[in-house]
Amino acid sequence: MVDSDTVHGRLRKTDLPDWSLIARAADVPGTYTDCYTLDIARTVRLEAFIAAFYATRLFRAERGVLRLALWRKITDEDVARLADNQSDRFAAWSVSGRSANQIWLTDLGGYTMSWLAVVSLERGTRLHFGSVVVARNGHLPIAARALLPLHQIYAQALLRAAGRSLLSA
């Protein structure tokens, strides 16, 4: 069980930071962006955040869905290779950018993107999770618009789950 004192900030919805690798992808008119942050009282490296994020129970369920859609098993080893910068591909995504503290993943079609980042704080780490859904002809597809409320709930749940995982490790 994670002590409530170890998470010293609530999950917040923010704008994508200008310094984020994914910010330039958000410049397309009509594009949807979100960014959530969570401060935890532990020093976390990007590799650990990636590993925790994609190994949560919640994301494991998504991995099961992706397995059916892609006809390919997504393993813990796949997660480890992505986290350790040994692979530029993971499930339905490819790495579009990476630095010491952030990673930008783009889906195979180039229309949805995810971004993870860690920022050192005086007493811990700020975890960032952002998404971009690229507009087509200035508008989001109807299906994307319909799924946004579910995506927002899911994104927050994923970040919380990753934070809990990092704190209990």
N, C-alpha and C positions, 0 to 999 in steps of 0.2 A: 504494500500500500504506500502511495506517495504522500508524504507529509505536505499539508497545504502551505507550509512556510517555504517549501522549496520552489514553488511556483509563485514568484513575487509580482507577477503582472497578469492581468486578465488578457484573454485573447482580444485583439483589436483588429478592426478593419481599417486599412490605411490605403493611401495611394501607392502605386508602384514607385519606389524611389528612382530618382533620375539616374543614380549610379548603377541601377540594376542592368544586367546584360539584356534582359527581356524588354526593357523600356522602349527600345527603338522599334520593336515589333508592334507596339501599341499605338503607333502613329497613324495607322490606317483609319480613315473616317468610318465611324459606325462600329468600330471594334470594341468588344467588351474586355474589361480588365478588372481584376480584383487582386488584393493583397491582404493577407492576414499575418499578424505577428503575435508571438508568444514569448515572453521573457521567462527564462528558467534560471534558477540559482545553481548553475553548473557550467563549467567551461566545456563547450562542445565544438568539435571540429566538423567541417562540412562532411567528411567521409562518414562520421558517426551519424549525423543527421540523415543523410541519404539512406544509410543502412536501416536506421530505425523507422524512417518514414515508409519505405517500401516493404518493410517486414511486419508492420502492424497487422493485427487481426482484420481490421477494416480493409486495408489494401490487399490482404491475402484473398479476400472475397472478390475484389476486382480482378486480381490475377486469375482467379477461376473463370470469371466471365471472359477475360481476354484469351485464356487458353482455348475456350470454345470458339471464339471469333477468329483467332489467329491460327488455330490448329497446331499450337505449339505450347508445350509446358514452359512456364516461367518459374525458374527455380531460385532458391536462396543463393545459389552460386552466381546466377545472373545479377542479383541485387549486389552481391559482394564485388563482382567485377565492375559494375557501374560505380559503386561507392569508392573503390580503390583506383579509379581512373584507368582500368584495364580494358574497358569497352566503351565504344561510342554509341552503342545500341542497347536498348532495354525494352522488351515487350513491343509495344506499338510506337515507341519513341526513338529518336536519335538525338544525340547531344549536339546542340547548335552553338553552345558556348560554355566555357568553364573557366573559372579562376580559382584561387586558393579558398575563397569563401562563398562561391555561388556556382550553380549549374542551371543551364537553360536547356530544356528538352522540348522538341517539336514532334508532333505526331506524324505518321507516315504521309498524310495528305497535306500537311503544312497549315492546317486550319486551327488547331488547338495547341497550346503551349503551356508548359509548367515551369516554374522557377522556384528553386530552393536556395536559401542563403542563411549564413550565420554571421552575426555581428557581435563582437566582444563588448561586454558591458563591465562596469566596475565590479559587479558581483554576479557574474553569470554570462549568459548568452541570449541574444534576441534571435529567435528563429523566425524566418520569413517563408511564406508559401504564397506564390502568386500564380495567376492564370491569365491567359489571353485567348480569346476566341476571335479569330480574324473575320471581319465583315467581308462579304462578297457583294460587289456593286453597291457599297455604302450601307448595306444592311446585314444583320445576322440572319442566318437561315431560321425558318420558323421552328424547326425542331430544337435548335440551339436556344432560342428565346424561351421556349416552353420548359426546357430543362434547367435554366439558370437558377431558379429558386432551390431546386434539389442539389445542384452543384455547389451552391453557397453553403448549404447545411453540411454537405459531404466534405468540402474543403476545410471547414472549421473543425469537423470531427477528426479528420485525418491529422491536422496539426496538433490538436489536443492529444490524440493517441500517440503521436511521435514524441511529444513532450513528456508524457507519462513514461513511455518506454525508455527514453534517455535518462530520466531521473531514477528509474528503478534498476538500471544496469549497474 
